[in-house]
Amino acid sequence: MITALSNAKRFCLYLIFVGVVFFVSCAPYRDIEVKDFSIDNIAMQGSRIVLDFSATVNNPNRSFVLDRAGGDLSIGEHPFAAAILMQAVRVAARSEERCAGQLQLTIKDLMAALQMGFDTKSWDLDSFLFSGDVQVKSAGMKKKFKYNNVPLNRLINSL
């Protein structure tokens, strides 16, 4: 009898939890706006480049963390670099704030990198294509997004 009652309590708690999660997940989602994306610092370490970046993020939704990201960057059909997000990027709920992160690039085509130069303001983010995975955490849940040849500028704005 006692175990049946405790199982019923667990089941009720489980239903309440699922209901709350469902209710919260049904909250209206509004687009996140990313503006003023900039590369703040570049550090070269052999064939690796570490980029410090920042952007102003207007997030009208609940808070989230850009937890992991990794994949390949190409310029058109030419492989350029493998990219890995070095630190998580946290975005506060219902706010507009400057967020920063760090990305490590392992150059695959050194000639293409040298041709682009080091003036990052002249780089056309639409010419870079990203293929890989991005993981976002929010409210204790994780969601993984897969991308295939998406222009980097569109990827930044789709998060």
Backbone as JSON Lines, residues from 0, in Angstrom:
{"i":0,"aa":"M","n":[0.82,-1.19,0.0],"ca":[0.0,0.0,0.0],"c":[0.86,1.25,0.0]}
{"i":1,"aa":"I","n":[1.91,1.26,0.85],"ca":[2.77,2.43,0.95],"c":[3.52,2.63,-0.36]}
{"i":2,"aa":"T","n":[4.03,1.55,-0.96],"ca":[4.76,1.71,-2.22],"c":[3.83,2.15,-3.34]}
{"i":3,"aa":"A","n":[2.57,1.68,-3.33],"ca":[1.61,2.1,-4.35],"c":[1.33,3.59,-4.2]}
{"i":4,"aa":"L","n":[1.22,4.08,-2.96],"ca":[0.97,5.49,-2.73],"c":[2.18,6.32,-3.16]}
{"i":5,"aa":"S","n":[3.39,5.87,-2.84],"ca":[4.57,6.64,-3.22],"c":[4.75,6.62,-4.74]}
{"i":6,"aa":"N","n":[4.4,5.5,-5.4],"ca":[4.46,5.46,-6.86],"c":[3.45,6.43,-7.46]}
{"i":7,"aa":"A","n":[2.27,6.52,-6.85],"ca":[1.26,7.47,-7.33],"c":[1.73,8.9,-7.15]}
{"i":8,"aa":"K","n":[2.38,9.19,-6.02],"ca":[2.92,10.53,-5.78],"c":[3.99,10.86,-6.82]}
{"i":9,"aa":"R","n":[4.87,9.9,-7.08],"ca":[5.91,10.12,-8.09],"c":[5.3,10.39,-9.45]}
{"i":10,"aa":"F","n":[4.27,9.6,-9.77],"ca":[3.61,9.78,-11.07],"c":[2.96,11.16,-11.16]}
{"i":11,"aa":"C","n":[2.31,11.6,-10.08],"ca":[1.68,12.94,-10.08],"c":[2.74,14.02,-10.21]}
{"i":12,"aa":"L","n":[3.83,13.89,-9.47],"ca":[4.92,14.86,-9.58],"c":[5.48,14.88,-11.0]}
{"i":13,"aa":"Y","n":[5.61,13.72,-11.59],"ca":[6.1,13.63,-12.96],"c":[5.14,14.35,-13.91]}
{"i":14,"aa":"L","n":[3.83,14.13,-13.77],"ca":[2.85,14.81,-14.62],"c":[2.88,16.32,-14.44]}
{"i":15,"aa":"I","n":[3.02,16.76,-13.19],"ca":[3.12,18.21,-12.93],"c":[4.37,18.77,-13.59]}
{"i":16,"aa":"F","n":[5.49,18.06,-13.45],"ca":[6.75,18.51,-14.06],"c":[6.61,18.61,-15.58]}
{"i":17,"aa":"V","n":[6.05,17.58,-16.19],"ca":[5.87,17.57,-17.64],"c":[4.94,18.71,-18.06]}
{"i":18,"aa":"G","n":[3.88,18.93,-17.3],"ca":[2.95,20.03,-17.6],"c":[3.63,21.38,-17.53]}
{"i":19,"aa":"V","n":[4.43,21.6,-16.5],"ca":[5.15,22.87,-16.36],"c":[6.13,23.05,-17.51]}
{"i":20,"aa":"V","n":[6.88,22.01,-17.82],"ca":[7.85,22.09,-18.92],"c":[7.12,22.36,-20.23]}
{"i":21,"aa":"F","n":[6.02,21.68,-20.45],"ca":[5.25,21.9,-21.67],"c":[4.72,23.32,-21.73]}
{"i":22,"aa":"F","n":[4.18,23.82,-20.61],"ca":[3.64,25.17,-20.57],"c":[4.73,26.21,-20.84]}
{"i":23,"aa":"V","n":[5.88,26.04,-20.2],"ca":[6.98,26.98,-20.38],"c":[7.5,26.91,-21.81]}
{"i":24,"aa":"S","n":[7.58,25.71,-22.37],"ca":[8.11,25.58,-23.73],"c":[7.15,26.13,-24.77]}
{"i":25,"aa":"C","n":[5.88,26.3,-24.41],"ca":[4.9,26.85,-25.35],"c":[4.85,28.37,-25.31]}
{"i":26,"aa":"A","n":[5.66,28.98,-24.46],"ca":[5.68,30.44,-24.41],"c":[6.1,30.96,-25.77]}
{"i":27,"aa":"P","n":[5.52,32.09,-26.19],"ca":[5.84,32.6,-27.53],"c":[7.32,32.93,-27.66]}
{"i":28,"aa":"Y","n":[7.9,32.5,-28.74],"ca":[9.3,32.77,-29.02],"c":[9.4,33.95,-29.97]}
{"i":29,"aa":"R","n":[10.27,34.89,-29.65],"ca":[10.5,36.03,-30.53],"c":[11.93,35.98,-31.0]}
{"i":30,"aa":"D","n":[12.16,36.47,-32.2],"ca":[13.49,36.42,-32.8],"c":[14.51,37.18,-31.97]}
{"i":31,"aa":"I","n":[15.7,36.61,-31.92],"ca":[16.84,37.24,-31.25],"c":[17.57,38.06,-32.3]}
{"i":32,"aa":"E","n":[17.93,39.27,-31.95],"ca":[18.61,40.14,-32.89],"c":[20.09,40.28,-32.49]}
{"i":33,"aa":"V","n":[20.97,40.03,-33.44],"ca":[22.41,40.18,-33.22],"c":[22.88,41.34,-34.08]}
{"i":34,"aa":"K","n":[23.52,42.31,-33.45],"ca":[24.02,43.45,-34.21],"c":[25.4,43.83,-33.7]}
{"i":35,"aa":"D","n":[26.08,44.6,-34.5],"ca":[27.43,45.07,-34.17],"c":[28.4,43.93,-33.87]}
{"i":36,"aa":"F","n":[28.32,42.86,-34.68],"ca":[29.27,41.75,-34.51],"c":[30.66,42.24,-34.87]}
{"i":37,"aa":"S","n":[31.62,41.97,-34.01],"ca":[32.99,42.41,-34.3],"c":[34.01,41.4,-33.79]}
{"i":38,"aa":"I","n":[35.14,41.37,-34.45],"ca":[36.27,40.56,-34.01],"c":[37.2,41.52,-33.28]}
{"i":39,"aa":"D","n":[37.37,41.31,-31.99],"ca":[38.08,42.25,-31.14],"c":[39.57,42.0,-31.05]}
{"i":40,"aa":"N","n":[39.98,40.76,-31.19],"ca":[41.4,40.43,-31.06],"c":[41.7,39.16,-31.85]}
{"i":41,"aa":"I","n":[42.88,39.11,-32.44],"ca":[43.34,37.92,-33.16],"c":[44.7,37.54,-32.6]}
{"i":42,"aa":"A","n":[44.85,36.29,-32.22],"ca":[46.14,35.78,-31.76],"c":[46.48,34.57,-32.61]}
{"i":43,"aa":"M","n":[47.64,34.61,-33.27],"ca":[48.07,33.49,-34.11],"c":[49.04,32.62,-33.33]}
{"i":44,"aa":"Q","n":[48.83,31.32,-33.44],"ca":[49.69,30.33,-32.79],"c":[49.96,29.23,-33.81]}
{"i":45,"aa":"G","n":[50.91,29.46,-34.7],"ca":[51.2,28.51,-35.77],"c":[50.06,28.51,-36.76]}
{"i":46,"aa":"S","n":[49.46,27.34,-36.99],"ca":[48.34,27.26,-37.93],"c":[47.0,27.49,-37.23]}
{"i":47,"aa":"R","n":[47.05,27.89,-35.97],"ca":[45.83,28.17,-35.22],"c":[45.68,29.67,-35.01]}
{"i":48,"aa":"I","n":[44.43,30.09,-35.11],"ca":[44.09,31.48,-34.86],"c":[43.01,31.49,-33.78]}
{"i":49,"aa":"V","n":[43.22,32.29,-32.75],"ca":[42.21,32.45,-31.71],"c":[41.6,33.83,-31.89]}
{"i":50,"aa":"L","n":[40.27,33.84,-32.11],"ca":[39.53,35.09,-32.33],"c":[38.69,35.4,-31.1]}
{"i":51,"aa":"D","n":[38.85,36.59,-30.57],"ca":[37.95,37.09,-29.54],"c":[36.89,37.9,-30.26]}
{"i":52,"aa":"F","n":[35.62,37.56,-30.05],"ca":[34.56,38.27,-30.76],"c":[33.53,38.79,-29.76]}
{"i":53,"aa":"S","n":[32.75,39.75,-30.22],"ca":[31.67,40.27,-29.39],"c":[30.54,40.75,-30.31]}
{"i":54,"aa":"A","n":[29.37,40.86,-29.73],"ca":[28.2,41.33,-30.47],"c":[27.17,41.84,-29.47]}
{"i":55,"aa":"T","n":[26.36,42.76,-29.91],"ca":[25.23,43.21,-29.1],"c":[24.07,42.28,-29.42]}
{"i":56,"aa":"V","n":[23.5,41.67,-28.38],"ca":[22.43,40.7,-28.56],"c":[21.17,41.22,-27.86]}
{"i":57,"aa":"N","n":[20.1,41.33,-28.64],"ca":[18.8,41.7,-28.09],"c":[17.99,40.41,-27.97]}
{"i":58,"aa":"N","n":[17.8,39.95,-26.73],"ca":[17.11,38.69,-26.48],"c":[15.8,38.94,-25.74]}
{"i":59,"aa":"P","n":[14.65,38.9,-26.45],"ca":[13.37,39.11,-25.78],"c":[12.83,37.84,-25.1]}
{"i":60,"aa":"N","n":[13.58,36.76,-25.16],"ca":[13.14,35.47,-24.62],"c":[13.85,35.17,-23.31]}
{"i":61,"aa":"R","n":[13.73,33.92,-22.84],"ca":[14.43,33.53,-21.62],"c":[15.93,33.39,-21.91]}
{"i":62,"aa":"S","n":[16.71,33.32,-20.86],"ca":[18.16,33.26,-21.01],"c":[18.58,31.95,-21.67]}
{"i":63,"aa":"F","n":[19.73,31.98,-22.31],"ca":[20.27,30.78,-22.94],"c":[21.79,30.88,-22.96]}
{"i":64,"aa":"V","n":[22.41,29.73,-23.21],"ca":[23.86,29.64,-23.3],"c":[24.2,28.96,-24.61]}
{"i":65,"aa":"L","n":[25.01,29.64,-25.41],"ca":[25.59,29.0,-26.59],"c":[26.73,28.16,-26.04]}
{"i":66,"aa":"D","n":[26.45,26.88,-25.86],"ca":[27.3,25.99,-25.08],"c":[28.47,25.43,-25.87]}
{"i":67,"aa":"R","n":[28.18,24.92,-27.04],"ca":[29.23,24.32,-27.87],"c":[28.96,24.64,-29.33]}
{"i":68,"aa":"A","n":[30.02,24.73,-30.07],"ca":[29.91,24.89,-31.52],"c":[31.2,24.38,-32.13]}
{"i":69,"aa":"G","n":[31.08,23.7,-33.23],"ca":[32.26,23.2,-33.92],"c":[31.91,22.74,-35.3]}
{"i":70,"aa":"G","n":[32.84,22.93,-36.2],"ca":[32.6,22.5,-37.57],"c":[33.66,23.05,-38.5]}
{"i":71,"aa":"D","n":[33.32,23.08,-39.76],"ca":[34.26,23.52,-40.79],"c":[33.79,24.81,-41.43]}
{"i":72,"aa":"L","n":[34.73,25.71,-41.69],"ca":[34.47,26.92,-42.44],"c":[35.08,26.77,-43.82]}
{"i":73,"aa":"S","n":[34.36,27.24,-44.81],"ca":[34.91,27.23,-46.16],"c":[34.6,28.57,-46.8]}
{"i":74,"aa":"I","n":[35.38,28.89,-47.82],"ca":[35.11,30.08,-48.62],"c":[34.65,29.54,-49.97]}
{"i":75,"aa":"G","n":[33.35,29.63,-50.21],"ca":[32.79,28.97,-51.38],"c":[32.93,27.47,-51.19]}
{"i":76,"aa":"E","n":[33.57,26.8,-52.14],"ca":[33.78,25.36,-52.03],"c":[35.16,25.0,-51.52]}
{"i":77,"aa":"H","n":[35.98,26.0,-51.2],"ca":[37.35,25.76,-50.74],"c":[37.4,25.7,-49.22]}
{"i":78,"aa":"P","n":[37.87,24.56,-48.65],"ca":[37.99,24.46,-47.2],"c":[38.94,25.54,-46.68]}
{"i":79,"aa":"F","n":[38.54,26.18,-45.6],"ca":[39.35,27.25,-45.03],"c":[39.91,26.87,-43.66]}
{"i":80,"aa":"A","n":[39.02,26.48,-42.72],"ca":[39.47,26.2,-41.36],"c":[38.46,25.33,-40.62]}
{"i":81,"aa":"A","n":[38.95,24.66,-39.58],"ca":[38.09,23.98,-38.62],"c":[37.88,24.96,-37.47]}
{"i":82,"aa":"A","n":[36.65,25.09,-36.99],"ca":[36.33,26.07,-35.96],"c":[35.76,25.4,-34.73]}
{"i":83,"aa":"I","n":[36.17,25.88,-33.56],"ca":[35.66,25.38,-32.29],"c":[35.42,26.57,-31.36]}
{"i":84,"aa":"L","n":[34.24,26.62,-30.75],"ca":[33.95,27.64,-29.75],"c":[34.72,27.29,-28.49]}
{"i":85,"aa":"M","n":[35.55,28.21,-28.02],"ca":[36.43,27.94,-26.88],"c":[35.76,28.19,-25.52]}
{"i":86,"aa":"Q","n":[34.82,29.1,-25.49],"ca":[34.13,29.36,-24.22],"c":[32.66,29.61,-24.5]}
{"i":87,"aa":"A","n":[31.84,29.19,-23.57],"ca":[30.39,29.36,-23.72],"c":[30.03,30.84,-23.71]}
{"i":88,"aa":"V","n":[28.98,31.17,-24.44],"ca":[28.48,32.54,-24.5],"c":[27.12,32.56,-23.81]}
{"i":89,"aa":"R","n":[27.0,33.35,-22.75],"ca":[25.76,33.44,-21.99],"c":[25.0,34.7,-22.4]}
{"i":90,"aa":"V","n":[23.69,34.53,-22.6],"ca":[22.84,35.65,-22.98],"c":[21.7,35.73,-21.97]}
{"i":91,"aa":"A","n":[21.59,36.88,-21.32],"ca":[20.58,37.08,-20.28],"c":[19.17,37.17,-20.89]}
{"i":92,"aa":"A","n":[18.18,36.86,-20.07],"ca":[16.78,36.92,-20.5],"c":[16.31,38.36,-20.65]}
{"i":93,"aa":"R","n":[15.47,38.57,-21.65],"ca":[14.82,39.86,-21.87],"c":[15.77,41.03,-21.66]}
{"i":94,"aa":"S","n":[16.85,41.03,-22.45],"ca":[17.86,42.08,-22.31],"c":[18.5,42.39,-23.65]}
{"i":95,"aa":"E","n":[19.18,43.5,-23.69],"ca":[20.05,43.83,-24.82],"c":[21.4,44.15,-24.21]}
{"i":96,"aa":"E","n":[22.37,43.3,-24.5],"ca":[23.69,43.48,-23.9],"c":[24.78,43.0,-24.84]}
{"i":97,"aa":"R","n":[25.98,43.42,-24.54],"ca":[27.16,43.03,-25.32],"c":[27.63,41.68,-24.78]}
{"i":98,"aa":"C","n":[27.72,40.69,-25.66],"ca":[28.18,39.35,-25.28],"c":[29.5,39.08,-26.0]}
{"i":99,"aa":"A","n":[30.35,38.31,-25.36],"ca":[31.67,38.03,-25.94],"c":[31.94,36.53,-25.89]}
{"i":100,"aa":"G","n":[32.81,36.09,-26.78],"ca":[33.21,34.7,-26.83],"c":[34.57,34.56,-27.49]}
{"i":101,"aa":"Q","n":[35.02,33.34,-27.58],"ca":[36.33,33.06,-28.17],"c":[36.2,31.84,-29.08]}
{"i":102,"aa":"L","n":[36.77,31.97,-30.27],"ca":[36.69,30.94,-31.29],"c":[38.11,30.57,-31.72]}
{"i":103,"aa":"Q","n":[38.37,29.28,-31.84],"ca":[39.67,28.82,-32.32],"c":[39.52,28.28,-33.73]}
{"i":104,"aa":"L","n":[40.32,28.79,-34.65],"ca":[40.34,28.3,-36.02],"c":[41.64,27.57,-36.27]}
{"i":105,"aa":"T","n":[41.56,26.39,-36.83],"ca":[42.74,25.66,-37.29],"c":[42.72,25.76,-38.8]}
{"i":106,"aa":"I","n":[43.68,26.51,-39.33],"ca":[43.7,26.83,-40.75],"c":[43.99,25.58,-41.57]}
{"i":107,"aa":"K","n":[43.17,25.36,-42.59],"ca":[43.38,24.25,-43.51],"c":[44.06,24.73,-44.79]}
{"i":108,"aa":"D","n":[43.8,25.98,-45.19],"ca":[44.37,26.54,-46.41],"c":[45.09,27.84,-46.05]}
{"i":109,"aa":"L","n":[46.38,27.74,-45.79],"ca":[47.17,28.89,-45.35],"c":[47.21,29.99,-46.4]}
{"i":110,"aa":"M","n":[47.25,29.63,-47.68],"ca":[47.29,30.64,-48.75],"c":[46.01,31.47,-48.75]}
{"i":111,"aa":"A","n":[44.88,30.84,-48.57],"ca":[43.61,31.59,-48.53],"c":[43.6,32.55,-47.35]}
{"i":112,"aa":"A","n":[44.13,32.11,-46.22],"ca":[44.18,32.97,-45.03],"c":[45.07,34.19,-45.28]}
{"i":113,"aa":"L","n":[46.21,33.98,-45.92],"ca":[47.11,35.09,-46.2],"c":[46.52,36.04,-47.22]}
{"i":114,"aa":"Q","n":[45.79,35.52,-48.2],"ca":[45.16,36.38,-49.21],"c":[44.07,37.26,-48.6]}
{"i":115,"aa":"M","n":[43.4,36.77,-47.58],"ca":[42.34,37.55,-46.95],"c":[42.91,38.73,-46.17]}
{"i":116,"aa":"G","n":[44.13,38.58,-45.68],"ca":[44.73,39.64,-44.89],"c":[44.25,39.61,-43.46]}
{"i":117,"aa":"F","n":[44.76,40.55,-42.68],"ca":[44.44,40.57,-41.25],"c":[43.48,41.69,-40.87]}
{"i":118,"aa":"D","n":[42.99,42.43,-41.86],"ca":[42.0,43.46,-41.59],"c":[40.63,42.79,-41.54]}
{"i":119,"aa":"T","n":[40.2,42.37,-40.34],"ca":[38.97,41.6,-40.19],"c":[37.73,42.41,-40.57]}
{"i":120,"aa":"K","n":[37.81,43.72,-40.55],"ca":[36.66,44.54,-40.91],"c":[36.34,44.42,-42.41]}
{"i":121,"aa":"S","n":[37.34,44.04,-43.19],"ca":[37.12,43.9,-44.64],"c":[36.63,42.5,-45.02]}
{"i":122,"aa":"W","n":[36.58,41.57,-44.06],"ca":[36.12,40.22,-44.36],"c":[34.61,40.25,-44.6]}
{"i":123,"aa":"D","n":[34.17,39.56,-45.63],"ca":[32.75,39.44,-45.95],"c":[32.24,38.15,-45.31]}
{"i":124,"aa":"L","n":[31.47,38.29,-44.22],"ca":[31.0,37.1,-43.5],"c":[30.05,36.25,-44.33]}
{"i":125,"aa":"D","n":[29.44,36.83,-45.37],"ca":[28.58,36.05,-46.25],"c":[29.37,35.1,-47.14]}
{"i":126,"aa":"S","n":[30.67,35.35,-47.33],"ca":[31.47,34.48,-48.18],"c":[31.94,33.23,-47.43]}
{"i":127,"aa":"F","n":[31.87,33.25,-46.09],"ca":[32.24,32.08,-45.3],"c":[31.03,31.18,-45.13]}
{"i":128,"aa":"L","n":[31.21,29.89,-45.35],"ca":[30.14,28.91,-45.15],"c":[30.51,28.01,-43.98]}
{"i":129,"aa":"F","n":[29.53,27.7,-43.13],"ca":[29.75,26.87,-41.95],"c":[28.99,25.57,-42.09]}
{"i":130,"aa":"S","n":[29.68,24.48,-41.81],"ca":[29.04,23.16,-41.72],"c":[29.46,22.55,-40.4]}
{"i":131,"aa":"G","n":[28.49,22.29,-39.53],"ca":[28.83,21.72,-38.23],"c":[27.65,21.75,-37.29]}
{"i":132,"aa":"D","n":[27.95,21.65,-35.99],"ca":[26.93,21.57,-34.94],"c":[27.05,22.74,-33.98]}
{"i":133,"aa":"V","n":[25.9,23.16,-33.49],"ca":[25.82,24.2,-32.46],"c":[24.87,23.68,-31.38]}
{"i":134,"aa":"Q","n":[25.3,23.77,-30.11],"ca":[24.46,23.31,-29.01],"c":[24.09,24.5,-28.13]}
{"i":135,"aa":"V","n":[22.79,24.63,-27.85],"ca":[22.28,25.73,-27.02],"c":[21.6,25.12,-25.8]}
{"i":136,"aa":"K","n":[21.86,25.71,-24.62],"ca":[21.2,25.27,-23.39],"c":[20.29,26.39,-22.89]}
{"i":137,"aa":"S","n":[19.1,25.99,-22.45],"ca":[18.17,26.95,-21.88],"c":[17.25,26.22,-20.92]}
{"i":138,"aa":"A","n":[17.08,26.76,-19.74],"ca":[16.18,26.19,-18.72],"c":[16.45,24.71,-18.48]}
{"i":139,"aa":"G","n":[17.71,24.34,-18.42],"ca":[18.08,22.97,-18.13],"c":[17.95,22.0,-19.29]}
{"i":140,"aa":"M","n":[17.55,22.48,-20.45],"ca":[17.42,21.6,-21.61],"c":[18.45,22.0,-22.66]}
{"i":141,"aa":"K","n":[18.91,21.01,-23.42],"ca":[19.89,21.25,-24.47],"c":[19.25,20.96,-25.83]}
{"i":142,"aa":"K","n":[19.63,21.76,-26.79],"ca":[19.15,21.54,-28.17],"c":[20.35,21.67,-29.09]}
{"i":143,"aa":"K","n":[20.48,20.7,-29.98],"ca":[21.59,20.68,-30.92],"c":[21.07,21.01,-32.31]}
{"i":144,"aa":"F","n":[21.75,21.93,-32.97],"ca":[21.39,22.33,-34.33],"c":[22.51,21.9,-35.27]}
{"i":145,"aa":"K","n":[22.13,21.34,-36.41],"ca":[23.1,20.95,-37.43],"c":[22.97,21.9,-38.61]}
{"i":146,"aa":"Y","n":[24.11,22.33,-39.12],"ca":[24.13,23.26,-40.25],"c":[24.99,22.67,-41.36]}
{"i":147,"aa":"N","n":[24.61,22.94,-42.6],"ca":[25.38,22.48,-43.75],"c":[25.49,23.62,-44.76]}
{"i":148,"aa":"N","n":[26.7,24.14,-44.91],"ca":[27.0,25.22,-45.85],"c":[26.1,26.44,-45.68]}
{"i":149,"aa":"V","n":[26.0,26.92,-44.45],"ca":[25.21,28.1,-44.13],"c":[26.15,29.3,-44.09]}
{"i":150,"aa":"P","n":[25.81,30.41,-44.76],"ca":[26.65,31.61,-44.68],"c":[26.8,32.04,-43.21]}
{"i":151,"aa":"L","n":[28.01,32.37,-42.83],"ca":[28.32,32.69,-41.44],"c":[27.47,33.84,-40.93]}
{"i":152,"aa":"N","n":[27.23,34.83,-41.74],"ca":[26.42,35.97,-41.33],"c":[25.0,35.53,-40.99]}
{"i":153,"aa":"R","n":[24.43,34.63,-41.77],"ca":[23.08,34.12,-41.52],"c":[23.06,33.24,-40.27]}
{"i":154,"aa":"L","n":[24.13,32.48,-40.04],"ca":[24.22,31.63,-38.86],"c":[24.23,32.49,-37.61]}
{"i":155,"aa":"I","n":[25.0,33.57,-37.61],"ca":[25.07,34.45,-36.46],"c":[23.7,35.02,-36.15]}
{"i":156,"aa":"N","n":[22.96,35.41,-37.17],"ca":[21.64,36.0,-36.95],"c":[20.56,34.97,-36.66]}
{"i":157,"aa":"S","n":[20.82,33.68,-36.95],"ca":[19.79,32.67,-36.7],"c":[19.79,32.17,-35.27]}
{"i":158,"aa":"L","n":[20.83,32.46,-34.53],"ca":[20.88,31.99,-33.15],"c":[19.99,32.84,-32.29]}
